[in-house]
């Protein structure tokens, strides 16, 4: 079964956002990955609700919204209203993760959990059956264009086994440093969703690069 490719809007040309969203609409991309950063949880600020709404207005594919923010519970309904179809919160930012996931699902979205490179996969063992998507950070969150962390392969294999053992239907998403060099190995390790930002948007022909990435699956 083909994997899901989710180009990251963070690497798009913000002065031509509509153009880039329409380019993704007309490509083989499956989702649009939208990174929200608050300058507190991560050392960078990206964008907020008005930009997400603008993306959603033109997008013809699901919005995969990744919250790299503190206290995400305050904003769940606002991101639903802005157009999020899948909403991922960071394990490290949630005091009551189970409650947060219930809140996301109650609002009609798929519920995702993102984990930082230093966080053990085992931290998800008690809640894996309640998760729709696990976003494994393969770089330290906050900036695009970082080098891929090799330990990610081991984490993905461990997570795949945990999902199987826990009777979970969670998809495994890889976010950070995904390229033609590691996409096949990540899929072989057990990934279902690949986020690609710099690899897509820095390409001379982004549509062709998306097609090449999709051909790997």
PAZAPA-4460 file (N, C-alpha, C; in steps of 0.05 Angstrom, whole numbers, plus 32768, in hexadecimal, padded with zeros to 4 digits):
% residues 217
    n_x    n_y    n_z   ca_x   ca_y   ca_z    c_x    c_y    c_z   seq   type   mol
   8011   7FE8   8000   8000   8000   8000   8012   8019   8000     1      X     A
   800C   802C   7FEE   801D   8044   7FEC   801D   8054   8007     2      X     A
   8033   8060   800D   8035   8070   8025   802A   808C   8020     3      X     A
   8027   809B   8036   801C   80B6   8035   8034   80C9   8035     4      X     A
   8034   80DC   8021   8049   80F0   8020   803C   810B   8027     5      X     A
   8048   8119   803B   803D   8132   8045   8052   8148   8044     6      X     A
   8054   8156   802D   8067   816C   802B   8061   8182   8040     7      X     A
   8077   818C   804C   8074   81A0   8061   8073   81BC   8057     8      X     A
   805D   81CA   805D   8059   81E5   8054   806E   81F8   8060     9      X     A
   807B   81F0   8076   808F   8201   8082   80A6   8208   806F    10      X     A
   80AA   81F7   805B   80C0   81FB   8047   80B6   8209   802E    11      X     A
   809C   820F   802D   8091   821D   8015   8099   823A   8014    12      X     A
   8093   8247   7FFE   8099   8263   7FFB   8081   8273   8006    13      X     A
   8084   827F   801E   806E   828C   802B   8063   82A3   801B    14      X     A
   8073   82AF   800A   8069   82C5   7FF9   8058   82BB   7FE2    15      X     A
   8059   82A1   7FDE   8049   8294   7FC8   803B   827B   7FD2    16      X     A
   802F   827D   7FEA   8024   8266   7FF7   800D   8259   7FE7    17      X     A
   7FFC   8269   7FDC   7FE6   825E   7FCC   7FF1   824E   7FB4    18      X     A
   8005   8259   7FA7   8012   824B   7F90   801D   8230   7F99    19      X     A
   802A   8230   7FB0   8036   8217   7FB9   8021   8202   7FC2    20      X     A
   800C   820C   7FCE   7FF6   81FA   7FD6   7FE9   81EE   7FBE    21      X     A
   7FE5   81FE   7FA9   7FD9   81F4   7F91   7FEB   81E1   7F82    22      X     A
   8005   81E6   7F85   8019   81D3   7F79   8016   81B8   7F87    23      X     A
   8013   81B7   7FA1   800F   819E   7FB0   7FF5   8191   7FA9    24      X     A
   7FE0   81A1   7FA5   7FC6   8196   7F9C   7FC9   8186   7F82    25      X     A
   7FDA   8190   7F71   7FDD   8184   7F56   7FF3   8170   7F55    26      X     A
   7FFE   8169   7F6C   8014   8155   7F6D   8009   813B   7F79    27      X     A
   801B   8128   7F7D   8014   810E   7F89   8015   810E   7FA7    28      X     A
   801A   8126   7FB3   8019   8128   7FD0   7FFE   8120   7FDB    29      X     A
   7FFE   8115   7FF3   7FE5   810B   7FFF   7FDA   811E   8014    30      X     A
   7FEB   8129   8025   7FE3   813C   803A   7FF4   8155   8037    31      X     A
   7FEC   816A   8045   7FFD   8182   8048   8004   8183   8066    32      X     A
   801E   8183   806C   8027   8183   8088   802C   81A0   8090    33      X     A
   801F   81A8   80A6   8020   81C4   80AF   802C   81C6   80CB    34      X     A
   8044   81D2   80CD   8052   81D3   80E7   804B   81EE   80F5    35      X     A
   8041   81EB   810D   803A   8203   811E   804F   8205   8134    36      X     A
   805D   821B   8135   8072   821F   814A   806D   8239   8159    37      X     A
   8071   8238   8173   806A   824F   8184   8082   825E   818F    38      X     A
   809A   8256   8189   80B1   8264   8194   80B6   825E   81B1    39      X     A
   80A7   824C   81BD   80AA   8244   81D9   80B1   8226   81DB    40      X     A
   809F   8216   81D0   80A5   81F9   81D0   80BD   81F3   81BD    41      X     A
   80BF   8202   81A8   80D6   8200   8195   80E1   821C   8191    42      X     A
   80FB   821E   818A   8107   8239   8187   8102   8245   816C    43      X     A
   80E9   8246   8164   80E2   8252   814A   80C4   8258   814B    44      X     A
   80BC   826B   813A   809F   8271   8137   8098   826E   811A    45      X     A
   8083   8260   8114   807B   825C   80F8   8063   826D   80F1    46      X     A
   804B   8263   80F5   8033   8272   80EF   801C   8268   80FF    47      X     A
   8005   8276   80FE   7FEE   826F   810E   7FD5   826B   80FE    48      X     A
   7FBE   8270   810A   7FA4   8269   80FE   7F9F   8276   80E3    49      X     A
   7FA5   8290   80E0   7F9F   829D   80C6   7FAC   828F   80AE    50      X     A
   7FC5   8287   80B2   7FD4   827A   809C   7FC9   825E   8098    51      X     A
   7FC2   824F   80AD   7FB7   8234   80AA   7F9C   8237   809B    52      X     A
   7F8C   824A   80A2   7F73   824E   8093   7F77   8255   8076    53      X     A
   7F8C   8264   8070   7F93   826B   8054   7F9B   8253   8045    54      X     A
   7FAB   8241   8052   7FB4   8228   8045   7F9B   8217   8040    55      X     A
   7F8A   8214   8054   7F72   8203   8052   7F60   820D   803C    56      X     A
   7F5E   8226   8038   7F4D   8232   8023   7F54   8228   8008    57      X     A
   7F6D   8223   8003   7F76   821A   7FE8   7F7D   81FD   7FE7    58      X     A
   7F81   81F0   7FFE   7F8A   81D4   7FFE   7F73   81C1   7FF6    59      X     A
   7F79   81AD   7FE6   7F66   8199   7FDE   7F6D   817E   7FEB    60      X     A
   7F81   817F   7FFD   7F8A   8166   800B   7F8A   816B   8029    61      X     A
   7F89   8156   8039   7F87   8159   8056   7F9E   8169   8061    62      X     A
   7F98   8179   8076   7FAD   8188   8084   7FB5   8178   809D    63      X     A
   7FCF   8171   809D   7FDB   8163   80B3   7FEA   8177   80C4    64      X     A
   7FDD   8180   80DA   7FE7   8197   80E9   7FF7   818D   8102    65      X     A
   8010   8196   8104   8022   818D   8119   8027   81A4   812C    66      X     A
   801D   81A2   8144   8020   81B7   8158   8039   81B4   8168    67      X     A
   804C   81C6   8164   8064   81C7   8174   8061   81DF   8187    68      X     A
   804E   81DC   8199   8047   81F3   81AB   8042   81E9   81C7    69      X     A
   8044   81FB   81DA   803D   81F4   81F6   801E   81F6   81F9    70      X     A
   8013   81E7   820B   7FF7   81E8   8212   7FE5   81E6   81FA    71      X     A
   7FE8   81D2   81E9   7FD8   81D0   81D1   7FBA   81CD   81D5    72      X     A
   7FB2   81C4   81ED   7F95   81C0   81F2   7F85   81D9   81EF    73      X     A
   7F92   81F0   81F3   7F84   820A   81F0   7F7B   820F   81D3    74      X     A
   7F87   8202   81C0   7F83   8209   81A4   7F78   81F3   8192    75      X     A
   7F6F   81DD   819E   7F66   81C7   818E   7F4F   81CF   817C    76      X     A
   7F3B   81DB   8187   7F23   81E2   8176   7F2A   81F8   8162    77      X     A
   7F3D   8209   8169   7F45   821F   8156   7F53   8213   813E    78      X     A
   7F63   81FE   8142   7F70   81F2   812B   7F5C   81E1   811B    79      X     A
   7F49   81D5   8128   7F34   81C7   8119   7F25   81DC   8107    80      X     A
   7F1E   81F2   8112   7F10   8207   8103   7F21   8213   80ED    81      X     A
   7F3C   8212   80F0   7F4E   821D   80DC   7F52   8209   80C5    82      X     A
   7F49   81F0   80C9   7F4A   81DD   80B3   7F5A   81C4   80B7    83      X     A
   7F64   81BF   80D0   7F74   81A6   80D5   7F63   818D   80D2    84      X     A
   7F6D   8179   80C4   7F61   815F   80C2   7F6E   814B   80D6    85      X     A
   7F88   814E   80D8   7F98   813E   80EB   7FA6   8152   80FD    86      X     A
   7FA5   814E   8117   7FB2   8161   8129   7FC4   8151   813C    87      X     A
   7FDE   8158   813B   7FF2   814A   814C   7FFC   815D   8161    88      X     A
   7FFD   8153   8179   8008   8162   8190   8021   8154   819A    89      X     A
   8033   8162   81A7   804B   8156   81B1   8047   8148   81CC    90      X     A
   8050   8130   81CE   804F   8122   81E8   805B   8133   81FE    91      X     A
   8072   8140   81F7   8081   8150   820B   8072   8169   8214    92      X     A
   805D   8171   8205   804E   818A   820B   8034   8184   8219    93      X     A
   802D   816B   821C   8012   8164   8227   8014   8157   8242    94      X     A
   8008   8163   8256   8007   8158   8271   7FF4   8140   8272    95      X     A
   7FDD   8144   8265   7FC8   812F   8265   7FC3   8127   8248    96      X     A
   7FD5   8117   823D   7FD4   8111   8220   7FBB   8102   8218    97      X     A
   7FB2   80EF   8228   7F99   80E0   8221   7F82   80F3   821E    98      X     A
   7F7F   8106   8230   7F69   811A   822F   7F6C   812B   8216    99      X     A
   7F84   8132   820F   7F88   8143   81F7   7F80   8134   81DE   100      X     A
   7F88   811A   81DC   7F80   810A   81C5   7F62   8107   81C3   101      X     A
   7F55   8103   81DA   7F38   8101   81DA   7F2B   811B   81D0   102      X     A
   7F37   8131   81D8   7F2D   814B   81CF   7F30   814F   81B1   103      X     A
   7F46   8146   81A6   7F4A   8149   8189   7F36   8138   817A   104      X     A
   7F32   811F   8183   7F1F   810E   8175   7F02   8118   8178   105      X     A
   7EFC   8123   818F   7EE1   812D   8193   7EDA   8144   8180   106      X     A
   7EEF   8152   8177   7EEC   8168   8164   7EEB   815E   8147   107      X     A
   7EED   8144   8143   7EEB   8139   8128   7F04   8136   8119   108      X     A
   7F1B   813A   8126   7F35   8137   8119   7F42   811D   8120   109      X     A
   7F56   8114   8110   7F66   80FE   8118   7F7B   8109   812C   110      X     A
   7F82   80F8   813F   7F93   8101   8155   7FAF   80F5   8152   111      X     A
   7FC3   8107   8151   7FDF   80FF   814F   7FEF   8107   8167   112      X     A
   8005   80F8   816C   8018   80FE   8181   8033   8100   8174   113      X     A
   8041   8116   8178   805D   8119   816F   8070   8115   8186   114      X     A
   8087   8109   8180   809B   8105   8195   80B7   810F   818B   115      X     A
   80C5   811C   819D   80DF   8127   8197   80F4   8110   8195   116      X     A
   810B   8116   8189   8120   8101   8185   8129   80F4   819F   117      X     A
   8129   8104   81B5   8134   80F8   81CE   811F   80E8   81DE   118      X     A
   8106   80E9   81D5   80F0   80DC   81E4   80EE   80BF   81DD   119      X     A
   80EE   80AD   81F0   80EC   8090   81EB   80D1   8089   81DF   120      X     A
   80D1   8078   81CB   80B8   806F   81BF   80A6   8062   81D4   121      X     A
   80B3   8055   81E8   80A4   8047   81FD   8091   8059   820C   122      X     A
   8096   8073   820B   8085   8087   8219   8068   8086   820E   123      X     A
   8064   807A   81F6   804A   8079   81EA   803B   805F   81F0   124      X     A
   8048   804D   81FE   803D   8032   8200   8021   8031   820D   125      X     A
   801B   8042   8220   8002   8042   822E   7FEB   804F   821E   126      X     A
   7FF2   805C   8208   7FDD   806C   81FA   7FDD   8066   81DC   127      X     A
   7FED   8053   81D3   7FF0   804F   81B6   7FD6   8048   81A9   128      X     A
   7FC4   803A   81B7   7FAA   8032   81AB   7F98   8049   81A5   129      X     A
   7F9D   8060   81B2   7F8C   8078   81AF   7F97   808C   819B   130      X     A
   7FAE   8085   818E   7FBB   8098   817C   7FB6   8090   815F   131      X     A
   7FAF   80A4   814E   7FAB   809F   8131   7FC5   80A2   8122   132      X     A
   7FD7   80B3   812C   7FF0   80B9   811E   8006   80BF   8132   133      X     A
   801D   80B2   812F   8035   80B8   8140   8049   80C6   812E   134      X     A
   804F   80DF   8134   8062   80EF   8125   807D   80ED   8133   135      X     A
   808F   80DD   8127   80AA   80D9   8132   80BC   80EF   8127   136      X     A
   80C5   8100   8138   80D7   8116   8130   80F3   810A   812A   137      X     A
   80FC   810D   8111   8116   8102   810A   812B   8119   8108   138      X     A
   8123   8130   8111   8136   8147   8117   812B   8154   8130   139      X     A
   813B   8165   813C   8131   8175   8153   811D   818A   8148   140      X     A
   8105   818B   8153   80F1   819D   8148   80F7   81BA   814A   141      X     A
   80EE   81C9   8136   80F2   81E6   8137   80FB   81F3   811D   142      X     A
   8109   81E3   810D   8114   81EF   80F4   8113   81D9   80DE   143      X     A
   810F   81E2   80C5   8110   81D1   80AE   812D   81CD   80A5   144      X     A
   8132   81BA   8094   814C   81B6   8087   8161   81AB   8099   145      X     A
   815A   819D   80AF   816E   8192   80C1   8176   8175   80B8   146      X     A
   818C   816C   80C3   8197   8152   80BC   8187   813C   80CB   147      X     A
   8180   8127   80BC   8171   8110   80C6   8181   8102   80DD   148      X     A
   8172   80FA   80F2   817E   80EC   8109   817B   80CE   8104   149      X     A
   8192   80C0   8102   8193   80A4   80FA   8184   8091   810D   150      X     A
   8182   8098   8126   8175   8087   813A   8157   8083   8134   151      X     A
   814D   8094   8122   8130   8093   811B   8128   8077   8111   152      X     A
   8139   806A   8102   8132   804F   80F7   812B   803C   810E   153      X     A
   813C   803C   8123   8137   802A   8139   811D   8031   8147   154      X     A
   8118   804B   814A   80FF   8054   8158   80E6   804B   8148   155      X     A
   80E8   804D   812D   80D1   8045   811C   80CC   8027   811F   156      X     A
   80E1   8017   811F   80DD   7FFA   8122   80D1   7FF3   813D   157      X     A
   80DA   8000   8152   80CE   7FFC   816C   80B1   8004   816D   158      X     A
   80AB   801B   8161   8090   8025   8161   807E   8012   8151   159      X     A
   8087   8009   813A   8077   7FF6   8129   806F   7FDE   8139   160      X     A
   8082   7FD3   8149   807C   7FBC   8159   8068   7FC3   8170   161      X     A
   806B   7FDA   817B   8059   7FE3   8191   803C   7FE6   8186   162      X     A
   803A   7FF1   816E   801F   7FF4   8162   8012   7FD9   815D   163      X     A
   8022   7FC7   8153   8018   7FAC   814D   800F   7F9E   8167   164      X     A
   8021   7F9F   817B   801B   7F92   8195   8003   7F9F   81A4   165      X     A
   7FFF   7FB9   81A0   7FEA   7FC7   81AE   7FD0   7FC8   81A0   166      X     A
   7FCE   7FBB   8188   7FB5   7FBC   8179   7FAE   7FD7   8170   167      X     A
   7FC2   7FE8   816B   7FBD   8004   8163   7FBC   8005   8144   168      X     A
   7FAE   801A   813A   7FAD   801F   811E   7FBD   8038   8117   169      X     A
   7FCE   8041   8129   7FDD   805A   8125   7FEF   8058   810D   170      X     A
   7FF0   806D   80FD   8004   8070   80E8   801D   807C   80F3   171      X     A
   8034   8074   80E7   804E   807F   80F0   8057   8094   80DC   172      X     A
   805B   80AD   80E6   8063   80C3   80D5   8080   80CB   80DC   173      X     A
   8090   80D1   80C8   80AB   80DA   80CD   80AE   80F7   80C4   174      X     A
   80B8   8107   80D6   80B9   8124   80D0   80D5   812E   80D6   175      X     A
   80E3   8136   80C0   80FD   8142   80C3   8113   8134   80B3   176      X     A
   811F   8142   80A0   8135   8138   8091   812F   8121   807E   177      X     A
   8116   811E   8077   810E   8108   8064   8117   8110   8048   178      X     A
   8124   80FD   803A   812F   8102   801F   812E   80E8   800F   179      X     A
   8136   80EA   7FF6   8138   80D3   7FE5   814C   80BF   7FF0   180      X     A
   815F   80C8   8000   8174   80B7   800B   816A   80A4   8021   181      X     A
   8155   80AD   8030   814C   809D   8047   812F   8094   8046   182      X     A
   8120   809D   8032   8103   8097   8031   80FE   8079   8030   183      X     A
   810C   806B   801F   8107   804E   801C   810D   803F   8036   184      X     A
   8123   8047   8043   812A   8039   805D   8115   803F   8072   185      X     A
   810B   8057   8072   80F6   805E   8086   80DD   804E   8082   186      X     A
   80D5   804B   8069   80BD   803B   8062   80C2   801E   8069   187      X     A
   80DA   8014   8064   80E0   7FF8   806B   80E0   7FF4   8089   188      X     A
   80E8   8008   8098   80E8   8006   80B6   80CB   8006   80C1   189      X     A
   80B8   8010   80B1   809C   8010   80BB   808D   802A   80B9   190      X     A
   8099   803F   80AD   808B   8058   80AB   8074   8057   8097   191      X     A
   805E   8066   809D   8047   8068   808C   8044   8083   807E   192      X     A
   804F   8098   808C   804C   80B3   8082   8068   80C1   8083   193      X     A
   8070   80CD   806D   8089   80DC   806D   8083   80FA   8068   194      X     A
   808E   810A   807A   808C   8127   8077   80A6   8130   8068   195      X     A
   80A3   813F   8053   80BA   8149   8044   80B6   8167   803E   196      X     A
   80C8   8177   8048   80C7   8193   8044   80DC   819D   8032   197      X     A
   80F4   81A0   803C   810A   81AA   802C   810F   819A   8013   198      X     A
   810D   817F   8015   8111   816E   7FFE   80FE   8174   7FE7   199      X     A
   80E5   817B   7FEE   80D2   8181   7FD9   80D5   819E   7FCF   200      X     A
   80D5   81B1   7FE1   80D4   81CD   7FD9   80EF   81D9   7FCF   201      X     A
   8105   81CB   7FD5   811E   81D5   7FCA   8125   81C8   7FAF   202      X     A
   8114   81B5   7FA7   8119   81A8   7F8E   8113   81BB   7F76   203      X     A
   8121   81B7   7F60   811C   81C7   7F49   8100   81C3   7F3F   204      X     A
   80F6   81AA   7F40   80DB   81A3   7F38   80CD   8195   7F4F   205      X     A
   80C0   81A3   7F62   80B4   8196   7F79   80A0   8180   7F72   206      X     A
   8090   8184   7F5D   807C   8170   7F55   808A   8156   7F4D   207      X     A
   80A0   8158   7F3F   80AF   8141   7F36   80BC   8133   7F4F   208      X     A
   80C6   8144   7F62   80D2   8138   7F7A   80BD   8129   7F8A   209      X     A
   80A5   8134   7F8C   8090   8126   7F9A   808A   810B   7F8D   210      X     A
   8089   810B   7F72   8084   80F3   7F63   809A   80DE   7F68   211      X     A
   80B3   80E7   7F69   80C9   80D5   7F6E   80C8   80C9   7F8A   212      X     A
   80C1   80DA   7F9E   80BE   80D0   7FB9   80A7   80BC   7FBB   213      X     A
   8091   80C1   7FAE   807A   80AF   7FAF   8081   8095   7FA0   214      X     A
   8092   8096   7F8D   8098   807D   7F7E   80A8   8069   7F8F   215      X     A
   80B4   8073   7FA5   80C3   8062   7FB7   80B0   804E   7FC5   216      X     A
   8098   8058   7FCB   8084   8047   7FD9   8077   8033   7FC7   217      X     A
***
